[in-house]
Structure formats: structure tokens, C-alpha cells
Amino acid sequence: MATKEDEIKTVKETVLPPVQGIFEAMEMNGHEQVVFNYDKATGLKTIIAIHDTTLGPALGGCRMWNYGSEQEAVQDVLRLSRGMTYKCAVSGEGFGGGKAVIWGDPHQDKSDELFQAFGTFVETLKGRFYTGTDVGTVGTDFVSARKQTEYLVGLPEEYGGSGNSAIITAYGVLRGMKATAKEAFGSENLTGKTVAIQGLGKVGKLLVSYLLEDGAKVIGTDIYQENVEIVKANFPSVEIVAPEKIYGVQCDIFSPNALGAVLNDETIPQLTCRVICGAANNVLAQPRHGQVLHDRNILYAPDYVVNAGGLIEVAEELHGFNKDRAFQKADQIYDILLQIYRISKLENIPTSDAADRLVERKLETIQRIQNKYLGKKR
């Protein structure tokens, strides 16, 4: 059975480009700002990357991970922050893209003081960056951070936040899956379809519930046995396979809901599915893998579109959270994907490229609108 170390090794081998200078990487990817922070009192090591603020202040979660090197941490925060720009733009939220990473073991290195120190660094940006939960962090971590900054989202409900964003994220994945099924199979009906879910954590286990209610058959896997046991106890009809077997199982839809870079030169040839749709970020190990999927006639639902539900929820907090409004916005993931598929067919390009073009055209239009003189003093 694959271990966490095996998965990290795969990510390192498929995601990280050759070592390059920070400024070169920023220029290549269009980043505005990268801030390195170290707190002597707590040992906190954190990087905050702001990619693009055309649409508004940067918004993105804080990931805590025990990276193998500074290079890994830098590449992760650059890649994730760029993805947030595209996610904010495609979902229609008035925010730019940013991300934070904390270099440390989320199971051993957390403390109230560590997250207070993180909060002080967020505060120094004075509202250019809002952050909240991501892989390795939970809402209560940011209760600690809130002692030092107000620029936070995704707090627990009892602390004035909107609560568990995994619920709306899973709902958005379901809507995205229905739209993609309609495009691929001619009907959004998932009854009788087999869905292979990689990752049975916060989002994955909720997606299992949605899919079973819709009459789908589910095959699942997770590298954490506790997640597997929870799903087996609550959904005994779910077939469980070893993590390394999930790519090759016979299925209609493959749904990645764990870490990124899982679609690569090694895994894509194993796929039997017609559709890929899941909540994981950055699932294409390299941009060229979008073309590989396109050539194999596998319909890929771009991840930053499909998993935008959580972003929509936390962005709504900053406007005065309304649950019904947030779910209505998550419903729009369905129509956005159909628009992307139209562009893909019309221009004969991979869906990943079609999504990027949709976003880039939107950002260019907004920049032109903002450049108009509105009579304000210079």
C-alpha cells in the first residue's frame, strides 16, 4: 500500500521545476509579492505569496506541511497562489489570488503561539491578503491567529465564521460532475455510473454521500486508514481499494480529492474513465498533461473551477455570510463548466487551456474597465 511518503515523492518528482531564482519564478508566473517570515520565539517559518490583485485583495488558505526543502515550500506557495487568482476570477468573486504555507508538521508543531505569530505576519500586509484553512490547518488554528489579525476567513461558526467549507465544496464538485457527465455522456444523471474517489477526507467523504444518494456506485481509497474506516462504517456499499490501485479501476468518473500532481506520465495511462472531476488542487502534474487527457478523449473538469465552493463560502463571509446565496453561487459551477467545454470544442483546445483563456480574458477586460478615468483626482 502506498504511504504518505510515496505520495509526497510523486508530487516532488512531477511538480517541481528545476531550481530557479525567486524573481525569475515570480516573473514567469506573474506574481506581485512573495514574503518570507520567521518568528524566533515560536520557530514559525511561513511564506505568503500574492499572485494578482486585479480583482481585489488576495484571498487564499494557509497550508501547513512538513516540506522536504525550502524549494518545495516556495514552489508550492507560488503554484497554489496562482491557482487562487484563477479560482477567484472564474467564480466571479471580487478577490485576487494568494496563498500562505507554514513549514512544519501539522501533527506535532502546532500551538496557540505559533498561529498567533502567523497572525502578526498576516497583519503586516494590512488587508492585501486574507487567509483561512487549507491542508494541514483547521478553523481553530485561526481562532489563535485572530488574536493578532482580523484578515481571516473560515473561522468556526461559534467564532463568527461560516463553518465547515467542505460541505459546499463537495456540493460544488457534485454540480461540476453533473455538468461534466452531461457533456461526456449526454445526461447529468449519475445513476448507475461508477465513480472512483481518491481521498476520503473532509470533502471526499461528503462527496461519497452525495453520489450514493444520486444512485452512483462508489469505489474509494485513502492513504489514511482512519478515513477509510469512517467511510466503511457509514457507507458499507463503497468498495475500498489500495491507493496505488485507484487509477486503474474500471470506472466512468475519476475524482481526485487529495493532493495535487496525481495526473502525470505514470498515472494517466492507467485511467479507464471518460471523466475526471474532483476537489483536489493542481491535479495536472504539468500543463501539458491537459493536452494528454484531451488526446485520450478524457473530459477533464478544471480543478480550480470544480473546487471553488469553499472559496465562494469564505468570500461570502466578507460580504456578510448568507448560506443560501453561497449555495446559489456554487450552483453556477455547472454553467461555468459548460461554457468552458464550449470553448474547448470551438477552439479545439484542452479544457484546462479553455478555462485559463476564459479567466485571462476576464482579467484583461476588468483591467481595461479599471483603466477608465472616472473623474477622481490624480
C-alpha positions as CSV (number, residue, x, y, z in Angstrom):
1,M,0.0,0.0,0.0
2,A,1.3,3.5,-0.9
3,T,2.4,5.6,2.0
4,K,2.3,9.3,2.6
5,E,6.0,9.5,1.8
6,D,5.4,7.7,-1.6
7,E,2.7,10.3,-2.5
8,I,5.0,13.2,-1.5
9,K,7.8,11.7,-3.6
10,T,5.5,11.6,-6.6
11,V,4.5,15.2,-6.1
12,K,8.1,16.3,-5.8
13,E,9.1,14.4,-8.9
14,T,6.2,15.6,-11.1
15,V,5.6,19.2,-9.8
16,L,8.9,20.9,-9.0
17,P,10.7,22.5,-11.9
18,P,14.4,23.0,-11.9
19,V,15.8,25.3,-9.2
20,Q,15.4,28.9,-10.3
21,G,15.6,32.3,-8.7
22,I,12.7,33.7,-6.8
23,F,12.4,36.8,-9.0
24,E,12.6,34.6,-12.2
25,A,9.8,32.4,-10.9
26,M,7.7,35.5,-10.0
27,E,8.2,37.0,-13.4
28,M,7.4,33.7,-15.1
29,N,4.1,33.2,-13.2
30,G,3.1,36.8,-12.8
31,H,3.4,37.1,-9.0
32,E,3.3,40.5,-7.4
33,Q,4.7,39.8,-4.0
34,V,6.4,36.9,-2.0
35,V,7.0,37.5,1.7
36,F,9.2,35.2,3.8
37,N,8.6,35.3,7.6
38,Y,10.4,33.8,10.5
39,D,9.5,34.1,14.2
40,K,12.3,33.4,16.6
41,A,10.1,32.9,19.6
42,T,8.0,30.1,18.1
43,G,10.2,28.9,15.3
44,L,7.4,29.7,12.8
45,K,8.6,29.6,9.1
46,T,5.9,30.9,6.7
47,I,5.8,32.2,3.2
48,I,2.9,34.3,1.9
49,A,2.6,34.7,-1.9
50,I,0.3,37.3,-3.6
51,H,-0.2,36.5,-7.2
52,D,-2.6,39.1,-8.7
53,T,-4.8,41.7,-7.1
54,T,-6.6,43.0,-10.2
55,L,-9.9,41.9,-8.9
56,G,-9.3,42.9,-5.2
57,P,-7.2,41.9,-2.2
58,A,-5.7,38.4,-2.3
59,L,-7.6,35.6,-0.8
60,G,-6.3,32.1,-0.2
61,G,-5.8,29.4,2.5
62,C,-2.9,28.6,4.7
63,R,-1.4,25.2,4.2
64,M,0.8,23.6,6.9
65,W,3.1,20.9,5.6
66,N,6.4,19.3,6.5
67,Y,8.2,20.2,3.3
68,G,11.5,18.5,2.5
69,S,13.2,21.7,1.5
70,E,12.7,25.5,1.1
71,Q,12.5,24.9,-2.7
72,E,9.4,22.7,-2.2
73,A,7.7,25.2,0.0
74,V,8.4,28.1,-2.4
75,Q,7.1,26.1,-5.4
76,D,4.0,25.0,-3.6
77,V,3.1,28.6,-2.5
78,L,3.7,30.0,-5.9
79,R,1.7,27.3,-7.7
80,L,-1.2,27.5,-5.2
81,S,-1.4,31.3,-5.1
82,R,-1.6,31.5,-8.9
83,G,-4.4,28.9,-8.8
84,M,-6.3,31.1,-6.4
85,T,-6.3,34.0,-8.9
86,Y,-7.9,31.8,-11.5
87,K,-10.3,30.3,-9.0
88,C,-11.5,33.8,-7.7
89,A,-11.8,35.1,-11.3
90,V,-13.8,32.1,-12.7
91,S,-16.2,32.0,-9.7
92,G,-16.9,35.8,-10.0
93,E,-15.6,36.7,-6.6
94,G,-14.1,40.2,-6.2
95,F,-10.7,38.9,-4.8
96,G,-7.3,38.2,-6.2
97,G,-5.2,35.2,-5.6
98,G,-2.8,34.5,-2.7
99,K,-1.7,31.6,-0.5
100,A,0.3,31.0,2.7
101,V,2.3,28.0,3.6
102,I,3.7,27.1,7.1
103,W,6.7,24.8,7.0
104,G,6.1,22.4,9.8
105,D,4.4,19.1,10.8
106,P,0.7,19.8,11.4
107,H,0.5,16.8,13.8
108,Q,3.4,17.9,16.0
109,D,4.3,21.6,15.6
110,K,1.0,23.4,16.1
111,S,0.5,25.7,19.1
112,D,-1.6,28.7,20.0
113,E,1.6,30.8,20.0
114,L,2.7,29.6,16.6
115,F,-0.6,30.7,15.0
116,Q,-0.6,34.0,16.9
117,A,2.8,34.6,15.3
118,F,1.4,33.7,11.9
119,G,-1.4,36.2,12.6
120,T,1.1,39.0,13.2
121,F,2.7,38.5,9.8
122,V,-0.7,38.5,8.1
123,E,-1.5,41.7,9.9
124,T,1.6,43.4,8.4
125,L,0.1,43.1,5.0
126,K,-2.8,45.4,6.2
127,G,-5.6,43.7,4.2
128,R,-3.7,42.9,1.0
129,F,-4.2,39.2,2.0
130,Y,-7.0,37.3,3.7
131,T,-6.4,33.7,4.7
132,G,-8.0,30.6,6.4
133,T,-7.9,26.9,6.4
134,D,-6.2,24.6,3.9
135,V,-4.4,21.2,4.0
136,G,-3.0,20.7,7.5
137,T,-4.9,23.6,9.2
138,V,-8.4,23.8,10.8
139,G,-10.7,26.6,11.9
140,T,-9.5,26.6,15.5
141,D,-5.9,27.4,14.4
142,F,-7.2,30.7,13.1
143,V,-9.0,31.4,16.4
144,S,-5.5,31.7,17.7
145,A,-4.4,33.8,14.7
146,R,-7.4,36.1,15.2
147,K,-5.8,37.4,18.4
148,Q,-3.3,39.2,16.2
149,T,-5.2,39.9,13.0
150,E,-8.7,40.4,11.6
151,Y,-7.8,39.4,8.0
152,L,-9.1,35.9,8.3
153,V,-11.9,33.7,6.9
154,G,-13.3,30.3,7.6
155,L,-13.5,30.5,11.3
156,P,-15.8,28.1,13.2
157,E,-19.4,29.2,13.4
158,E,-19.1,29.8,17.2
159,Y,-16.4,32.4,16.5
160,G,-18.4,34.2,13.8
161,G,-17.3,32.3,10.7
162,S,-19.4,30.3,8.2
163,G,-18.3,26.9,9.5
164,N,-17.2,23.8,7.6
165,S,-16.5,24.8,4.0
166,A,-16.0,21.2,2.9
167,I,-19.9,20.9,2.7
168,I,-20.2,23.5,0.0
169,T,-17.0,22.3,-1.7
170,A,-18.4,18.8,-2.0
171,Y,-21.7,20.2,-3.3
172,G,-19.8,22.2,-6.0
173,V,-18.0,19.0,-7.0
174,L,-21.3,17.2,-7.4
175,R,-22.6,20.1,-9.6
176,G,-19.5,20.0,-11.6
177,M,-19.7,16.3,-12.0
178,K,-23.2,16.5,-13.3
179,A,-22.3,19.1,-15.8
180,T,-19.3,17.1,-17.0
181,A,-21.4,13.9,-17.2
182,K,-23.9,15.8,-19.3
183,E,-21.1,16.8,-21.7
184,A,-19.5,13.4,-21.8
185,F,-22.5,11.0,-21.6
186,G,-25.4,13.2,-22.8
187,S,-27.1,13.2,-19.4
188,E,-26.3,14.7,-16.0
189,N,-27.9,11.6,-14.3
190,L,-25.3,9.8,-12.3
191,T,-27.4,6.7,-11.5
192,G,-25.5,3.6,-12.4
193,K,-22.3,5.5,-13.0
194,T,-19.1,4.2,-11.2
195,V,-17.1,6.9,-9.6
196,A,-13.6,6.3,-8.2
197,I,-12.8,8.7,-5.4
198,Q,-9.2,9.3,-4.4
199,G,-9.2,10.8,-0.9
200,L,-11.9,10.2,1.6
201,G,-11.1,13.1,3.9
202,K,-13.1,16.3,4.6
203,V,-14.5,16.7,1.1
204,G,-14.2,13.1,-0.2
205,K,-16.4,11.5,2.4
206,L,-19.2,14.1,1.9
207,L,-19.0,13.5,-1.9
208,V,-19.5,9.8,-1.2
209,S,-22.8,10.6,0.5
210,Y,-24.0,12.9,-2.4
211,L,-23.1,10.3,-5.0
212,L,-24.7,7.4,-3.3
213,E,-27.9,9.5,-2.9
214,D,-27.8,10.0,-6.6
215,G,-27.6,6.3,-7.3
216,A,-23.9,6.1,-8.3
217,K,-21.6,3.3,-7.4
218,V,-18.5,4.4,-5.5
219,I,-15.0,3.0,-5.3
220,G,-12.8,4.8,-2.8
221,T,-9.3,4.9,-1.4
222,D,-7.2,7.0,1.1
223,I,-3.7,6.7,2.4
224,Y,-5.1,7.4,5.9
225,Q,-6.7,4.3,7.4
226,E,-8.9,6.3,9.8
227,N,-10.6,8.0,6.8
228,V,-11.2,4.6,5.2
229,E,-12.7,3.2,8.4
230,I,-15.1,6.2,8.7
231,V,-16.4,5.7,5.2
232,K,-16.7,1.9,5.6
233,A,-18.7,2.3,8.8
234,N,-21.1,4.9,7.3
235,F,-21.3,3.6,3.7
236,P,-20.8,-0.1,3.6
237,S,-21.6,-0.3,-0.1
238,V,-18.4,1.6,-1.0
239,E,-15.7,-0.7,-2.4
240,I,-12.3,0.2,-1.0
241,V,-9.0,-0.4,-3.0
242,A,-5.4,0.2,-2.2
243,P,-4.2,3.8,-3.0
244,E,-2.0,2.7,-5.9
245,K,-4.8,0.7,-7.5
246,I,-7.3,3.6,-7.8
247,Y,-6.0,4.8,-11.1
248,G,-6.7,1.6,-12.9
249,V,-10.1,0.6,-11.6
250,Q,-12.9,0.3,-14.1
251,C,-15.0,3.5,-13.7
252,D,-16.8,6.2,-15.6
253,I,-15.5,9.1,-13.5
254,F,-12.3,9.5,-11.6
255,S,-12.5,12.0,-8.8
256,P,-9.2,13.2,-7.2
257,N,-9.9,14.7,-3.8
258,A,-6.4,14.5,-2.1
259,L,-3.1,16.2,-3.0
260,G,-2.1,17.5,-6.4
261,A,0.0,16.3,-9.3
262,V,-1.8,13.0,-9.4
263,L,-2.3,13.1,-13.2
264,N,1.1,12.5,-14.7
265,D,3.0,10.4,-17.1
266,E,2.8,7.4,-14.8
267,T,-0.9,7.5,-13.8
268,I,-2.7,8.8,-16.9
269,P,-2.0,5.6,-19.0
270,Q,-3.7,3.6,-16.2
271,L,-7.0,5.5,-16.4
272,T,-10.1,3.8,-17.7
273,C,-12.5,6.7,-17.1
274,R,-14.2,9.1,-19.5
275,V,-14.4,11.9,-17.0
276,I,-12.1,13.5,-14.4
277,C,-13.8,15.7,-11.8
278,G,-12.7,16.3,-8.2
279,A,-11.8,18.8,-5.5
280,A,-8.0,18.4,-5.3
281,N,-5.9,21.4,-6.4
282,N,-3.4,21.3,-9.2
283,V,-4.0,17.7,-10.2
284,L,-2.2,18.1,-13.5
285,A,1.4,17.5,-12.8
286,Q,2.4,19.7,-15.7
287,P,0.3,21.9,-18.0
288,R,1.0,19.6,-21.0
289,H,-1.0,16.8,-19.2
290,G,-4.2,18.7,-20.1
291,Q,-3.3,18.0,-23.7
292,V,-2.6,14.4,-23.0
293,L,-6.0,13.9,-21.5
294,H,-7.6,15.8,-24.4
295,D,-5.8,13.5,-26.9
296,R,-7.1,10.5,-25.0
297,N,-10.7,11.8,-25.1
298,I,-10.9,12.0,-21.3
299,L,-13.0,15.0,-20.3
300,Y,-11.2,16.9,-17.6
301,A,-13.2,19.3,-15.4
302,P,-10.6,22.0,-14.5
303,D,-9.9,21.7,-10.8
304,Y,-10.0,25.4,-9.8
305,V,-13.5,25.6,-11.3
306,V,-14.8,22.5,-9.7
307,N,-13.5,23.1,-6.2
308,A,-14.5,26.7,-6.0
309,G,-17.3,26.1,-3.5
310,G,-15.1,26.6,-0.4
311,L,-13.7,29.8,-1.8
312,I,-17.2,31.0,-2.5
313,E,-18.2,30.4,1.1
314,V,-15.3,32.2,2.7
315,A,-15.5,35.1,0.2
316,E,-19.2,35.4,1.2
317,E,-18.1,35.9,4.8
318,L,-16.5,39.2,3.9
319,H,-19.8,40.4,2.4
320,G,-21.9,39.2,5.3
321,F,-22.4,35.5,5.0
322,N,-25.7,34.2,3.6
323,K,-25.8,30.4,3.3
324,D,-28.5,30.3,0.6
325,R,-26.6,32.9,-1.5
326,A,-23.4,30.9,-1.2
327,F,-25.0,27.7,-2.4
328,Q,-26.7,29.5,-5.3
329,K,-23.3,30.7,-6.4
330,A,-21.9,27.2,-6.1
331,D,-24.7,26.1,-8.4
332,Q,-23.1,28.3,-11.1
333,I,-20.1,25.9,-11.3
334,Y,-22.4,23.8,-13.5
335,D,-22.9,26.5,-16.1
336,I,-19.3,27.8,-16.0
337,L,-18.1,24.3,-16.9
338,L,-20.5,24.0,-19.8
339,Q,-19.1,27.3,-21.0
340,I,-15.6,26.0,-20.8
341,Y,-16.5,22.9,-22.7
342,R,-18.0,25.0,-25.5
343,I,-14.7,27.0,-25.7
344,S,-12.7,23.7,-25.7
345,K,-14.7,22.3,-28.6
346,L,-14.9,25.6,-30.6
347,E,-11.2,26.3,-30.4
348,N,-10.1,22.6,-30.3
349,I,-8.0,23.0,-27.1
350,P,-7.9,21.1,-23.9
351,T,-10.4,22.1,-21.2
352,S,-7.6,23.2,-18.9
353,D,-6.5,25.7,-21.6
354,A,-10.1,26.8,-22.2
355,A,-10.6,27.5,-18.5
356,D,-7.4,29.6,-18.4
357,R,-8.4,31.5,-21.5
358,L,-11.8,32.3,-20.0
359,V,-10.1,33.7,-16.9
360,E,-7.4,35.6,-18.7
361,R,-9.9,37.3,-21.0
362,K,-11.9,38.3,-17.9
363,L,-8.9,39.7,-16.1
364,E,-7.9,41.7,-19.2
365,T,-11.4,43.1,-19.5
366,I,-11.5,44.1,-15.9
367,Q,-8.2,45.8,-16.2
368,R,-9.4,47.8,-19.1
369,I,-12.6,48.8,-17.2
370,Q,-10.4,49.9,-14.3
371,N,-8.2,52.0,-16.5
372,K,-11.0,54.3,-17.5
373,Y,-10.8,57.8,-16.0
374,L,-13.7,58.2,-13.5
375,G,-13.2,61.8,-12.6
376,K,-11.3,61.3,-9.5
377,K,-8.3,63.5,-8.5
378,R,-4.9,62.1,-9.5
